[in-house]
Amino acid sequence: MGHQDQHRRGQGRGAARHDEAVHVRQAEAEREKRAKIIHAEGEFQAAQQLQSAAAVIAQQPTAIQLRYLQTLTEIAVEKNSTIIFPVPIEFLGGLGSMLKPKE
C-alpha cells in the first residue's frame, strides 16, 4: 500500500468524523428547538389560566383576598414560620364591644 492510499484513507476517516460531528450538532439543535417549543406552550397555558383566574376574581372581589391568605399560608408552611396579619382598628373596636360583659 502506497503513501497516497494511506493519505486517502486518513481523509476518509476525517470526513466521517466531520459528518458525525455535524449530525451531533443537528440533533442537539433539534432537541433545543423542541425544548423551547415545550416551554413556550407551557407559558401559553399559564397565561390562559391567569386570564381565567382574572375573570373569576373580577366577578368575585373577595376571591383575591382569599387567594392572598392562601398564598401567605403556603409561604408560612414552607418557611416554617408565623405570619402576623395587620388588622384594621375598626375590627378590633367591634371585637372589644363583643367581649365586654353584659350588664
C-alpha positions as CSV (number, residue, x, y, z in Angstrom):
1,M,0.0,0.0,0.0
2,G,1.5,3.3,-1.0
3,H,1.7,6.5,0.8
4,Q,-1.1,8.1,-1.3
5,D,-3.5,5.3,-0.4
6,Q,-2.9,5.8,3.3
7,H,-3.4,9.5,2.9
8,R,-6.8,9.0,1.1
9,R,-7.9,6.6,3.9
10,G,-7.0,9.2,6.5
11,Q,-9.0,11.8,4.7
12,G,-12.0,9.4,4.6
13,R,-11.9,9.0,8.4
14,G,-11.7,12.7,8.8
15,A,-14.7,13.3,6.6
16,A,-16.6,10.6,8.5
17,R,-15.7,12.3,11.8
18,H,-16.8,15.6,10.4
19,D,-20.1,14.2,9.2
20,E,-20.7,12.6,12.6
21,A,-20.0,16.0,14.3
22,V,-22.4,17.7,12.0
23,H,-25.1,15.1,12.9
24,V,-24.5,15.5,16.6
25,R,-24.8,19.3,16.3
26,Q,-28.0,18.9,14.3
27,A,-29.5,16.6,16.8
28,E,-28.6,18.9,19.7
29,A,-30.2,21.9,17.8
30,E,-33.3,19.8,17.3
31,R,-33.5,19.0,21.0
32,E,-33.1,22.6,21.9
33,K,-35.8,23.6,19.4
34,R,-38.2,21.0,20.9
35,A,-37.4,22.2,24.5
36,K,-38.1,25.8,23.5
37,I,-41.4,24.9,21.9
38,I,-42.5,22.9,25.0
39,H,-41.5,25.8,27.2
40,A,-43.5,28.3,25.1
41,E,-46.6,26.0,25.2
42,G,-46.3,25.9,28.9
43,E,-46.1,29.7,29.1
44,F,-49.1,30.0,26.8
45,Q,-51.2,27.6,29.0
46,A,-50.1,29.5,32.1
47,A,-51.2,32.8,30.5
48,Q,-54.6,31.3,29.6
49,Q,-55.1,30.1,33.2
50,L,-54.1,33.5,34.6
51,Q,-56.7,35.1,32.2
52,S,-59.4,32.7,33.5
53,A,-58.4,33.4,37.1
54,A,-58.6,37.2,36.5
55,A,-62.1,36.8,35.1
56,V,-63.2,34.9,38.3
57,I,-61.6,37.5,40.5
58,A,-63.3,40.3,38.6
59,Q,-66.7,38.6,39.3
60,Q,-65.9,37.8,42.9
61,P,-63.7,40.5,44.5
62,T,-63.3,38.5,47.8
63,A,-61.6,35.8,45.8
64,I,-58.4,37.8,45.6
65,Q,-58.4,38.2,49.4
66,L,-58.9,34.5,49.9
67,R,-56.1,33.8,47.4
68,Y,-53.8,36.2,49.2
69,L,-54.5,34.4,52.5
70,Q,-53.9,31.0,50.9
71,T,-50.6,32.2,49.5
72,L,-49.5,33.5,52.8
73,T,-50.4,30.2,54.5
74,E,-48.4,28.3,51.9
75,I,-45.4,30.5,52.4
76,A,-45.6,30.1,56.2
77,V,-45.8,26.3,55.9
78,E,-42.8,26.2,53.5
79,K,-40.7,28.5,55.7
80,N,-42.0,27.0,59.0
81,S,-42.9,30.5,60.2
82,T,-45.7,32.5,61.6
83,I,-47.4,35.3,59.8
84,I,-48.9,38.3,61.6
85,F,-51.8,39.9,59.8
86,P,-52.4,43.6,60.3
87,V,-56.0,44.1,61.5
88,P,-58.0,47.3,61.0
89,I,-58.7,49.3,64.1
90,E,-62.4,49.2,63.3
91,F,-62.4,45.4,63.5
92,L,-60.7,45.5,66.9
93,G,-63.3,48.0,68.2
94,G,-66.1,45.8,67.2
95,L,-64.4,42.8,68.7
96,G,-63.9,44.6,72.0
97,S,-67.5,45.5,72.4
98,M,-68.5,41.9,71.8
99,L,-66.1,40.7,74.5
100,K,-67.4,43.1,77.2
101,P,-69.5,41.5,79.8
102,K,-73.2,42.5,79.5
103,E,-74.6,44.3,82.5
